[in-house]
Amino acid sequence: MAQTYEFYCERADEAAALADRATLDNVRERELRSEKNRRAKPPRNG
């Protein structure tokens, strides 16, 4: 699967949704870190 900008945006959106639904603090924090990292890193070409 090619990791495109859209791919990273979709994964970031999923992480944000999981963080919103998380009941455990460590899970919420993990998903928020994941979202932040996915939005910050542009996909590599090649």
Phi and psi restraints in degrees (range 20) as a CNS / XPLOR table:
assign (resid 1 and name C) (resid 2 and name N)
       (resid 2 and name CA) (resid 2 and name C) 1.0 -70.9 20.0 2
assign (resid 2 and name N) (resid 2 and name CA)
       (resid 2 and name C) (resid 3 and name N) 1.0 133.2 20.0 2
assign (resid 2 and name C) (resid 3 and name N)
       (resid 3 and name CA) (resid 3 and name C) 1.0 -92.9 20.0 2
assign (resid 3 and name N) (resid 3 and name CA)
       (resid 3 and name C) (resid 4 and name N) 1.0 95.4 20.0 2
assign (resid 3 and name C) (resid 4 and name N)
       (resid 4 and name CA) (resid 4 and name C) 1.0 -98.2 20.0 2
assign (resid 4 and name N) (resid 4 and name CA)
       (resid 4 and name C) (resid 5 and name N) 1.0 173.5 20.0 2
assign (resid 4 and name C) (resid 5 and name N)
       (resid 5 and name CA) (resid 5 and name C) 1.0 -56.8 20.0 2
assign (resid 5 and name N) (resid 5 and name CA)
       (resid 5 and name C) (resid 6 and name N) 1.0 -40.9 20.0 2
assign (resid 5 and name C) (resid 6 and name N)
       (resid 6 and name CA) (resid 6 and name C) 1.0 -63.5 20.0 2
assign (resid 6 and name N) (resid 6 and name CA)
       (resid 6 and name C) (resid 7 and name N) 1.0 -38.7 20.0 2
assign (resid 6 and name C) (resid 7 and name N)
       (resid 7 and name CA) (resid 7 and name C) 1.0 -59.0 20.0 2
assign (resid 7 and name N) (resid 7 and name CA)
       (resid 7 and name C) (resid 8 and name N) 1.0 -48.2 20.0 2
assign (resid 7 and name C) (resid 8 and name N)
       (resid 8 and name CA) (resid 8 and name C) 1.0 -64.6 20.0 2
assign (resid 8 and name N) (resid 8 and name CA)
       (resid 8 and name C) (resid 9 and name N) 1.0 -39.0 20.0 2
assign (resid 8 and name C) (resid 9 and name N)
       (resid 9 and name CA) (resid 9 and name C) 1.0 -65.0 20.0 2
assign (resid 9 and name N) (resid 9 and name CA)
       (resid 9 and name C) (resid 10 and name N) 1.0 -42.1 20.0 2
assign (resid 9 and name C) (resid 10 and name N)
       (resid 10 and name CA) (resid 10 and name C) 1.0 -63.5 20.0 2
assign (resid 10 and name N) (resid 10 and name CA)
       (resid 10 and name C) (resid 11 and name N) 1.0 -43.3 20.0 2
assign (resid 10 and name C) (resid 11 and name N)
       (resid 11 and name CA) (resid 11 and name C) 1.0 -65.6 20.0 2
assign (resid 11 and name N) (resid 11 and name CA)
       (resid 11 and name C) (resid 12 and name N) 1.0 -37.6 20.0 2
assign (resid 11 and name C) (resid 12 and name N)
       (resid 12 and name CA) (resid 12 and name C) 1.0 -65.3 20.0 2
assign (resid 12 and name N) (resid 12 and name CA)
       (resid 12 and name C) (resid 13 and name N) 1.0 -41.0 20.0 2
assign (resid 12 and name C) (resid 13 and name N)
       (resid 13 and name CA) (resid 13 and name C) 1.0 -63.8 20.0 2
assign (resid 13 and name N) (resid 13 and name CA)
       (resid 13 and name C) (resid 14 and name N) 1.0 -39.8 20.0 2
assign (resid 13 and name C) (resid 14 and name N)
       (resid 14 and name CA) (resid 14 and name C) 1.0 -64.1 20.0 2
assign (resid 14 and name N) (resid 14 and name CA)
       (resid 14 and name C) (resid 15 and name N) 1.0 -43.0 20.0 2
assign (resid 14 and name C) (resid 15 and name N)
       (resid 15 and name CA) (resid 15 and name C) 1.0 -63.2 20.0 2
assign (resid 15 and name N) (resid 15 and name CA)
       (resid 15 and name C) (resid 16 and name N) 1.0 -40.0 20.0 2
assign (resid 15 and name C) (resid 16 and name N)
       (resid 16 and name CA) (resid 16 and name C) 1.0 -63.8 20.0 2
assign (resid 16 and name N) (resid 16 and name CA)
       (resid 16 and name C) (resid 17 and name N) 1.0 -41.3 20.0 2
assign (resid 16 and name C) (resid 17 and name N)
       (resid 17 and name CA) (resid 17 and name C) 1.0 -65.7 20.0 2
assign (resid 17 and name N) (resid 17 and name CA)
       (resid 17 and name C) (resid 18 and name N) 1.0 -41.2 20.0 2
assign (resid 17 and name C) (resid 18 and name N)
       (resid 18 and name CA) (resid 18 and name C) 1.0 -64.8 20.0 2
assign (resid 18 and name N) (resid 18 and name CA)
       (resid 18 and name C) (resid 19 and name N) 1.0 -37.9 20.0 2
assign (resid 18 and name C) (resid 19 and name N)
       (resid 19 and name CA) (resid 19 and name C) 1.0 -64.3 20.0 2
assign (resid 19 and name N) (resid 19 and name CA)
       (resid 19 and name C) (resid 20 and name N) 1.0 -39.2 20.0 2
assign (resid 19 and name C) (resid 20 and name N)
       (resid 20 and name CA) (resid 20 and name C) 1.0 -64.2 20.0 2
assign (resid 20 and name N) (resid 20 and name CA)
       (resid 20 and name C) (resid 21 and name N) 1.0 -33.7 20.0 2
assign (resid 20 and name C) (resid 21 and name N)
       (resid 21 and name CA) (resid 21 and name C) 1.0 -90.7 20.0 2
assign (resid 21 and name N) (resid 21 and name CA)
       (resid 21 and name C) (resid 22 and name N) 1.0 -10.7 20.0 2
assign (resid 21 and name C) (resid 22 and name N)
       (resid 22 and name CA) (resid 22 and name C) 1.0 -66.9 20.0 2
assign (resid 22 and name N) (resid 22 and name CA)
       (resid 22 and name C) (resid 23 and name N) 1.0 138.9 20.0 2
assign (resid 22 and name C) (resid 23 and name N)
       (resid 23 and name CA) (resid 23 and name C) 1.0 -101.6 20.0 2
assign (resid 23 and name N) (resid 23 and name CA)
       (resid 23 and name C) (resid 24 and name N) 1.0 -20.5 20.0 2
assign (resid 23 and name C) (resid 24 and name N)
       (resid 24 and name CA) (resid 24 and name C) 1.0 -96.4 20.0 2
assign (resid 24 and name N) (resid 24 and name CA)
       (resid 24 and name C) (resid 25 and name N) 1.0 135.3 20.0 2
assign (resid 24 and name C) (resid 25 and name N)
       (resid 25 and name CA) (resid 25 and name C) 1.0 -59.4 20.0 2
assign (resid 25 and name N) (resid 25 and name CA)
       (resid 25 and name C) (resid 26 and name N) 1.0 -42.9 20.0 2
assign (resid 25 and name C) (resid 26 and name N)
       (resid 26 and name CA) (resid 26 and name C) 1.0 -65.9 20.0 2
assign (resid 26 and name N) (resid 26 and name CA)
       (resid 26 and name C) (resid 27 and name N) 1.0 -33.5 20.0 2
assign (resid 26 and name C) (resid 27 and name N)
       (resid 27 and name CA) (resid 27 and name C) 1.0 -70.0 20.0 2
assign (resid 27 and name N) (resid 27 and name CA)
       (resid 27 and name C) (resid 28 and name N) 1.0 -44.1 20.0 2
assign (resid 27 and name C) (resid 28 and name N)
       (resid 28 and name CA) (resid 28 and name C) 1.0 -59.0 20.0 2
assign (resid 28 and name N) (resid 28 and name CA)
       (resid 28 and name C) (resid 29 and name N) 1.0 -46.9 20.0 2
assign (resid 28 and name C) (resid 29 and name N)
       (resid 29 and name CA) (resid 29 and name C) 1.0 -63.5 20.0 2
assign (resid 29 and name N) (resid 29 and name CA)
       (resid 29 and name C) (resid 30 and name N) 1.0 -39.9 20.0 2
assign (resid 29 and name C) (resid 30 and name N)
       (resid 30 and name CA) (resid 30 and name C) 1.0 -61.9 20.0 2
assign (resid 30 and name N) (resid 30 and name CA)
       (resid 30 and name C) (resid 31 and name N) 1.0 -45.2 20.0 2
assign (resid 30 and name C) (resid 31 and name N)
       (resid 31 and name CA) (resid 31 and name C) 1.0 -68.5 20.0 2
assign (resid 31 and name N) (resid 31 and name CA)
       (resid 31 and name C) (resid 32 and name N) 1.0 -35.6 20.0 2
assign (resid 31 and name C) (resid 32 and name N)
       (resid 32 and name CA) (resid 32 and name C) 1.0 -66.9 20.0 2
assign (resid 32 and name N) (resid 32 and name CA)
       (resid 32 and name C) (resid 33 and name N) 1.0 -37.9 20.0 2
assign (resid 32 and name C) (resid 33 and name N)
       (resid 33 and name CA) (resid 33 and name C) 1.0 -64.4 20.0 2
assign (resid 33 and name N) (resid 33 and name CA)
       (resid 33 and name C) (resid 34 and name N) 1.0 -41.5 20.0 2
assign (resid 33 and name C) (resid 34 and name N)
       (resid 34 and name CA) (resid 34 and name C) 1.0 -61.3 20.0 2
assign (resid 34 and name N) (resid 34 and name CA)
       (resid 34 and name C) (resid 35 and name N) 1.0 -45.7 20.0 2
assign (resid 34 and name C) (resid 35 and name N)
       (resid 35 and name CA) (resid 35 and name C) 1.0 -59.7 20.0 2
assign (resid 35 and name N) (resid 35 and name CA)
       (resid 35 and name C) (resid 36 and name N) 1.0 -47.2 20.0 2
assign (resid 35 and name C) (resid 36 and name N)
       (resid 36 and name CA) (resid 36 and name C) 1.0 -58.9 20.0 2
assign (resid 36 and name N) (resid 36 and name CA)
       (resid 36 and name C) (resid 37 and name N) 1.0 -45.2 20.0 2
assign (resid 36 and name C) (resid 37 and name N)
       (resid 37 and name CA) (resid 37 and name C) 1.0 -67.1 20.0 2
assign (resid 37 and name N) (resid 37 and name CA)
       (resid 37 and name C) (resid 38 and name N) 1.0 -39.4 20.0 2
assign (resid 37 and name C) (resid 38 and name N)
       (resid 38 and name CA) (resid 38 and name C) 1.0 -65.3 20.0 2
assign (resid 38 and name N) (resid 38 and name CA)
       (resid 38 and name C) (resid 39 and name N) 1.0 -36.7 20.0 2
assign (resid 38 and name C) (resid 39 and name N)
       (resid 39 and name CA) (resid 39 and name C) 1.0 -77.0 20.0 2
assign (resid 39 and name N) (resid 39 and name CA)
       (resid 39 and name C) (resid 40 and name N) 1.0 -24.8 20.0 2
assign (resid 39 and name C) (resid 40 and name N)
       (resid 40 and name CA) (resid 40 and name C) 1.0 -85.0 20.0 2
assign (resid 40 and name N) (resid 40 and name CA)
       (resid 40 and name C) (resid 41 and name N) 1.0 -27.1 20.0 2
assign (resid 40 and name C) (resid 41 and name N)
       (resid 41 and name CA) (resid 41 and name C) 1.0 -100.2 20.0 2
assign (resid 41 and name N) (resid 41 and name CA)
       (resid 41 and name C) (resid 42 and name N) 1.0 117.7 20.0 2
assign (resid 41 and name C) (resid 42 and name N)
       (resid 42 and name CA) (resid 42 and name C) 1.0 -74.3 20.0 2
assign (resid 42 and name N) (resid 42 and name CA)
       (resid 42 and name C) (resid 43 and name N) 1.0 151.5 20.0 2
assign (resid 42 and name C) (resid 43 and name N)
       (resid 43 and name CA) (resid 43 and name C) 1.0 -66.6 20.0 2
assign (resid 43 and name N) (resid 43 and name CA)
       (resid 43 and name C) (resid 44 and name N) 1.0 148.6 20.0 2
assign (resid 43 and name C) (resid 44 and name N)
       (resid 44 and name CA) (resid 44 and name C) 1.0 -88.0 20.0 2
assign (resid 44 and name N) (resid 44 and name CA)
       (resid 44 and name C) (resid 45 and name N) 1.0 144.4 20.0 2
assign (resid 44 and name C) (resid 45 and name N)
       (resid 45 and name CA) (resid 45 and name C) 1.0 -101.7 20.0 2
assign (resid 45 and name N) (resid 45 and name CA)
       (resid 45 and name C) (resid 46 and name N) 1.0 119.1 20.0 2
